[in-house]
């Protein structure tokens, strides 16, 4: 058995064989940020697309157990996966052929660890940033793309700092109110700043600490404490003044999750051990993703924007499913043309699940849908208050 450090917020896997890239070539891989985690679509051979979380907090590629069984991959070993703290999880490792991105000729044969992911989140796997270790990788949150290119960062360039190469996740030194704190970039986390609980006596807080609900990963559980820092945190050249954060029992180092990372274009140069946080700017106004049916209908049923299907299930209940998603969500009517989407009881949903509103034209035909969130204001979908 080999040991792999899997500092997960949870999950991973994906692909890339870019050995044939020319020096001038770049590849932009779309990211879906609607769940506060970057999700990319991948193909496995001629099957898919499947949904994978791109997770810089994971040091190994992960495949859902059910999907691994369905595709019949050979078990080639087992590994001991870990997270922050002493907890461990033993996982089988399978050989996966032809992992690639839709619409490209990029594919790679890889080994992946098997974890029961679908019981926790509606995803098929997790992709580690180690997949791109030979390339210059930019996580462009404002433009919702993962940019893969040849090149390198300049250590003297503004906003560039060193990566701590051990463990194999993206770790660096974060400045927390004058303290140098080892932190890791955790794109798989929907949270913001999470610090080790052991720092509670070294920092000042506005109103003390408040105990929160347990944080769960496939490997372990952690007790968080909510607090507002009486001081600043510096990320790249951006200063976060008096930020809200978590102090987490059992964490060895800090985490930087989506709520903070979404402000940046983050470039990672593993070959030279460098990382750059640049304040992100969109290349243009983000189009609201209003889903348009191929054929307008008086009924809700149909396919919207090519990959979102609304249909009646075997019990006659309206349901919603996105292409590649492992489960369908049943829809419970709140009012005319407005539904709550219900996650099956065996699936945990740590992020907000939107409601769905059907939009009609002047003739009463359903032409589009909107995703309606109560809390979130980020992501690619249009957000409306109730």
ChimeraX attribute file (.defattr): number of C-alpha atoms within 10 A of each C-alpha:
attribute: neighborCount
match mode: 1-to-1
recipient: residues
	/A:1	10
	/A:2	8
	/A:3	12
	/A:4	18
	/A:5	20
	/A:6	28
	/A:7	27
	/A:8	27
	/A:9	25
	/A:10	25
	/A:11	33
	/A:12	34
	/A:13	31
	/A:14	33
	/A:15	24
	/A:16	19
	/A:17	16
	/A:18	18
	/A:19	9
	/A:20	8
	/A:21	15
	/A:22	10
	/A:23	9
	/A:24	8
	/A:25	10
	/A:26	14
	/A:27	15
	/A:28	14
	/A:29	19
	/A:30	16
	/A:31	22
	/A:32	20
	/A:33	22
	/A:34	19
	/A:35	19
	/A:36	21
	/A:37	25
	/A:38	26
	/A:39	26
	/A:40	24
	/A:41	22
	/A:42	27
	/A:43	21
	/A:44	21
	/A:45	15
	/A:46	10
	/A:47	12
	/A:48	16
	/A:49	19
	/A:50	22
	/A:51	25
	/A:52	29
	/A:53	27
	/A:54	28
	/A:55	31
	/A:56	29
	/A:57	31
	/A:58	32
	/A:59	27
	/A:60	27
	/A:61	27
	/A:62	30
	/A:63	28
	/A:64	23
	/A:65	19
	/A:66	17
	/A:67	18
	/A:68	22
	/A:69	11
	/A:70	8
	/A:71	11
	/A:72	12
	/A:73	14
	/A:74	14
	/A:75	16
	/A:76	11
	/A:77	15
	/A:78	17
	/A:79	18
	/A:80	17
	/A:81	23
	/A:82	22
	/A:83	25
	/A:84	19
	/A:85	16
	/A:86	9
	/A:87	13
	/A:88	19
	/A:89	14
	/A:90	16
	/A:91	19
	/A:92	17
	/A:93	21
	/A:94	21
	/A:95	16
	/A:96	20
	/A:97	14
	/A:98	18
	/A:99	22
	/A:100	24
	/A:101	22
	/A:102	18
	/A:103	9
	/A:104	9
	/A:105	11
	/A:106	18
	/A:107	21
	/A:108	20
	/A:109	16
	/A:110	17
	/A:111	20
	/A:112	28
	/A:113	28
	/A:114	24
	/A:115	24
	/A:116	18
	/A:117	23
	/A:118	21
	/A:119	18
	/A:120	16
	/A:121	17
	/A:122	19
	/A:123	22
	/A:124	29
	/A:125	32
	/A:126	31
	/A:127	30
	/A:128	28
	/A:129	26
	/A:130	21
	/A:131	18
	/A:132	20
	/A:133	13
	/A:134	17
	/A:135	21
	/A:136	20
	/A:137	24
	/A:138	21
	/A:139	26
	/A:140	25
	/A:141	24
	/A:142	22
	/A:143	18
	/A:144	22
	/A:145	20
	/A:146	22
	/A:147	18
	/A:148	23
	/A:149	21
	/A:150	17
	/A:151	14
	/A:152	17
	/A:153	19
	/A:154	14
	/A:155	15
	/A:156	8
	/A:157	9
	/A:158	12
	/A:159	15
	/A:160	20
	/A:161	20
	/A:162	18
	/A:163	22
	/A:164	18
	/A:165	14
	/A:166	9
	/A:167	13
	/A:168	21
	/A:169	25
	/A:170	27
	/A:171	25
	/A:172	21
	/A:173	18
	/A:174	22
	/A:175	17
	/A:176	19
	/A:177	18
	/A:178	12
	/A:179	13
	/A:180	11
	/A:181	17
	/A:182	18
	/A:183	23
	/A:184	24
	/A:185	21
	/A:186	28
	/A:187	31
	/A:188	28
	/A:189	23
	/A:190	20
	/A:191	20
	/A:192	19
	/A:193	19
	/A:194	22
	/A:195	25
	/A:196	20
	/A:197	19
	/A:198	14
	/A:199	14
	/A:200	16
	/A:201	8
	/A:202	8
	/A:203	13
	/A:204	16
	/A:205	16
	/A:206	12
	/A:207	11
	/A:208	12
	/A:209	16
	/A:210	12
	/A:211	13
	/A:212	14
	/A:213	10
	/A:214	12
	/A:215	13
	/A:216	14
	/A:217	15
	/A:218	19
	/A:219	20
	/A:220	16
	/A:221	14
	/A:222	17
	/A:223	17
	/A:224	24
	/A:225	21
	/A:226	18
	/A:227	21
	/A:228	18
	/A:229	23
	/A:230	15
	/A:231	16
	/A:232	15
	/A:233	19
	/A:234	14
	/A:235	21
	/A:236	19
	/A:237	13
	/A:238	14
	/A:239	12
	/A:240	15
	/A:241	14
	/A:242	17
	/A:243	17
	/A:244	16
	/A:245	17
	/A:246	26
	/A:247	24
	/A:248	26
	/A:249	17
	/A:250	19
	/A:251	19
	/A:252	16
	/A:253	21
	/A:254	25
	/A:255	25
	/A:256	24
	/A:257	24
	/A:258	23
	/A:259	16
	/A:260	16
	/A:261	26
	/A:262	24
	/A:263	17
	/A:264	22
	/A:265	24
	/A:266	22
	/A:267	22
	/A:268	27
	/A:269	23
	/A:270	24
	/A:271	13
	/A:272	15
	/A:273	18
	/A:274	21
	/A:275	26
	/A:276	25
	/A:277	22
	/A:278	19
	/A:279	19
	/A:280	17
	/A:281	13
	/A:282	12
	/A:283	8
	/A:284	8
	/A:285	7
	/A:286	13
	/A:287	9
	/A:288	12
	/A:289	14
	/A:290	17
	/A:291	20
	/A:292	19
	/A:293	20
	/A:294	13
	/A:295	11
	/A:296	18
	/A:297	17
	/A:298	12
	/A:299	13
	/A:300	23
	/A:301	17
	/A:302	21
	/A:303	21
	/A:304	19
	/A:305	15
	/A:306	13
	/A:307	11
	/A:308	18
	/A:309	18
	/A:310	20
	/A:311	19
	/A:312	14
	/A:313	13
	/A:314	7
	/A:315	6
	/A:316	8
	/A:317	12
	/A:318	20
	/A:319	19
	/A:320	22
	/A:321	17
	/A:322	16
	/A:323	17
	/A:324	20
	/A:325	17
	/A:326	16
	/A:327	16
	/A:328	21
	/A:329	19
	/A:330	21
	/A:331	21
	/A:332	16
	/A:333	14
	/A:334	12
	/A:335	9
	/A:336	8
	/A:337	14
	/A:338	18
	/A:339	19
	/A:340	18
	/A:341	19
	/A:342	16
	/A:343	16
	/A:344	13
	/A:345	8
	/A:346	9
	/A:347	14
	/A:348	13
	/A:349	15
	/A:350	12
	/A:351	13
	/A:352	13
	/A:353	18
	/A:354	21
	/A:355	22
	/A:356	21
	/A:357	19
	/A:358	18
	/A:359	18
	/A:360	17
	/A:361	12
	/A:362	6
	/A:363	9
	/A:364	12
	/A:365	16
	/A:366	22
	/A:367	22
	/A:368	23
	/A:369	23
	/A:370	21
	/A:371	19
	/A:372	21
	/A:373	19
	/A:374	13
	/A:375	11
	/A:376	16
	/A:377	13
	/A:378	16
	/A:379	20
	/A:380	20
	/A:381	21
	/A:382	16
	/A:383	19
	/A:384	15
	/A:385	9
	/A:386	7
